[in-house]
Amino acid sequence: SLPTLGFTLVMILARIPFPVRLIQGSVAWCCNTTTIATRAHRSIHTRSFNSSCQRSTLVQRVNPFRQPCNVKTIPTTPLPRPCRPFVTMTKAKIVYPAARRCDHVDNYHGTEVADPYRWLEDPDSEETRAFVDAQNKVTEGVLAAAAETRGKFHALLKENLDYEKRGTVWRSGDNYFYYYNPGLLNQSVLYVCRGALDADPEVLIDPNPWSDDGTVTLGSFVPDEQCTYAAYSVVSSGSDWRTVRVMRVSDGTVLEDELEWVKFSCLSWTHDGLGFFYNRYDRPADVEDAGTETDSAKFQKLFYHRVGTPQADDVLAYDFPDHEDYLGGAQVSSCGGYVVVTVSESCLPVNKLYVCRTPEDGVRARLPLRKVIDNFDAEYEYVHNEGSHFVFKTNKAAPRYRVVRMDIDDPAEDKWEVLLPEAPDGSSTLEWCSLAHRQYLVACHLKDVKHVVALHALADGRRLCDVPVPVGCVMGATMQHDQHEVFLNTSGFTQPGTVHRLDLAANPPSADGAPARLTVHSATQFKGIDLDSFDVSQQWVTSRDGVKFPVFIIHHKDVQLDGQNPCLLYGYGGFNISLTPCFSVSRLLFMHHMRGVMVVANIRGGGEYGRQWHQGGSQKNKQNCMTDFQCAAEYLIEHKYTSSERLAIQGGSNGGLLVGACANQRPDLFSCVVAQVGVMDLLRFHKFTIGAMWVSDYCSSDSAEDFPWLLKLSPVHNVRRVEGAQYPAMLIMTADHDDRVVPLHSLKLVAALQHELGRPDDDQQQNPLVARIEVKAGHGSGKPLSKIIDESADVYAFIYLHTNAKWYN
């Protein structure tokens, strides 16, 4: 869930089935309050956004790649062909819990589809709870076969994560903020340096005492313009619901203000410091434990809260009574004189744009918004304004984005001034753009998986100089339109985070265009594994329709390309999200102690090459994602990195759908599947919590035209027994408070797998088909380090068992 770089981004990222790229243990530690869920790797990609100090711009990681190509749909791969003989066998036949099969049948446009596990959609029933308990017991028994490896991995992960981690610095007023973890705290602590960057740091918010198990943590932290007060959100058990509190920054006093039922929300202060805009829903009916409900969230409202008053007195600033799925977040302009509201109805990178003057006597009634852009043709992210002349980052007539200046009083497109045109080479996508020191646009492009940062003149968009960030990924970036400091946090597969500082007052761009002068503010000192012992390469794979896509391949230098190496292939492929390099201790341990090969595939459906790349793997083109991923697996086998007997695949959220579908389509290709919080029921996903927003990527079974291909792709509906073959070992993972991709998806899939393939009288399937259901956890955001370590040890022990891995001390 991720929420100035453009609030639009927050609203989109906050509700997608987010990439949980190895959330277990891959701690990226880009701990910034505004980097909401960045911890699980930024694979967990975050894109630019604006939630921290509202004037300050916070960017998150995203990623690059691409080659020009004609995107077309690939026919669905036939269901299982004859597979390899049993690769992994357990000592004894696993006895799976008996799950009741009901006779429920749905009729989709004349086609009857059985849903025998419809009862698992009720998370609070005693029957569902008993099913969950029984599944966890079976999984624990399977993992016991690798108890020694699990114990070693757990101990080593804990040991190697015990190093200082510092997040991106951001400035508000005269204060500097950053997140810090000395080693093994469950949650990072927010520090403030008052008055100067080198002032002694003080603890401002430590969420660790908020709960015994670390499951209550800090979400966003947004100071007002003068840094007098700050609004911050509290996250419980990883749910998308937030409780917002208000703090006096000078002494850390928490006021009585408490705002409930906040979800997918902006936090933006008016410049008078009297209050802020936020979003909330009406209280759900019959909810005992927020985050466990499955009902769809409808009719979000935009409110204005005045500090020191009860929530009941908040002003309804705007709502959409005729559009139940609209989300409208507010952002106060950098000058303070305008309120910019971006309206979205899906996860597509498009939004409406409404603007009004900030009421001079305070926000006391519904905002008199003017509809500057009243369609969903393109995306508009606010960058800056001078009077009515606004600067936006947009994909209007530019699939890989550009920056334009628009007079909102006369917004006709033919009158726009283009400041930064769309990159002409086809391989670069503009990820974010923000203003610093009143005159410099700081722009970050993604070019073949490398972030490229440059300074441009606000006046005319002229490129002034490059900002020489290290090769890899910019995980965080903060700046304010009227301040001279820019902070950039960079990372890579073998590079822990480094925070760089650019002082535009002391070192303005030179007339000769020489690169800007970056200094290192703080560098992470990783004392564990020798990071120079790994090779990192980017290679290109050709899919079945001729489209090329890149993959990252990382492995220990001792690895021999003989086809005998354990390999973990990770992918996502959806929602315009890009997978960029990130530092993951758990992956390093896999590569070091199991001599595993780690591969990240940048398949279609992501945002690596702009909107066309995304469209090439969404809706009716969704099969392209699975086909690309399978081609990546075949490439790894062909080039002797691994073999099908040693190849594990992993994906989270939309990536869980990816690996679940691939297991059905090509069970012969993989030995092990780890599917985390996946969207597994493509016929009913849109009926739960925020799932209706995903129709923009998946289409809907409500459409007679789309239903047939959704039925062919849906993991729950395509589990098939093939004579003489078995499925790979499968670990299906979910969490009880995941109100993004609700647990029923994973529960239905594991029930179907065990029924179709794991019957007591059938010895063909000996690879385990099990589930791990975490308690007091959600889709990934806010997960405490202790749970991350436990989960990661389980995942890699499972991979160890089912890739025929060896342990290297």
Buried (B, 14 or more C-beta within 10 A) or exposed (E): BBBBBBBBBBBBBBBBBBBBBBBBBBBBBBBBBBBBBBBBBBBBBBBBBBBBBBBBBBBBBBBBBBBEBEBEBBEBBEBBEEBBEEBBEBEEBBEBBEBEBEEEEEEBEEEEBEBBBBBBBEBEEEEBEEBBEBBBEBBEBBBEBBEEBBEBBBEBBBBBBBBBBBBBBBBBBEBBBBBBBEEEBBBBBBBBBBEEBEEEBEEBBBBBEBBEEBBBBBBBBBBBBBBBBBBBBBBBBBBBBBBBBBBEBEEEEEEEBEBEBBBBBBBBBBBBBBBBBBBBBEEBEEEEBBBBBBBBBBBBBBBBBBBEBEBEEBBEBBBBEEBEBBBBBBBBBBBBBBBBBBBBBBBBBBBBBBBBEBBEEBBEEEBEBBEBBEEBEBBBBBBBBEEBEBBBBBBBEBBBBBBBBBBBEEBEEEEBEEBBEBBEEBBBBBBBBBBBBBBBBBBBBBBBBBBBBBBBBBEEBEBBBBBEBBEBBBBBBBBBBEBBBBBBBBBBBBBBBBBBBBBBEEEBBEEEEEEBBBEEBBBBEBEBBEBEBBBBEBBEBEBBBEBBBBBBBBBBEEBEEEBBBBBBBBBBBBBBBBBBBBBBBBBBBBBBBBBBBBBBBBBBBBBBBBBBBBBBBBBEBBBBBBBBBBBBBBBBBEEEBBBBBBBBBBBBBBBBBBBBBBBBBBBBBBBBBBBBBBBBBBBBBBBBBBBBBBBBBBBBBEEEEBBBBBBBBBBBBBBBBBEEBBBBBBBBBBBBBBBBBBBBBBBBBBBBBBBBBBEEEEEBBBBBBBBBBBEBBBBBBBBBBBBBBBBBBBBBBBBBBBBBBEEEE
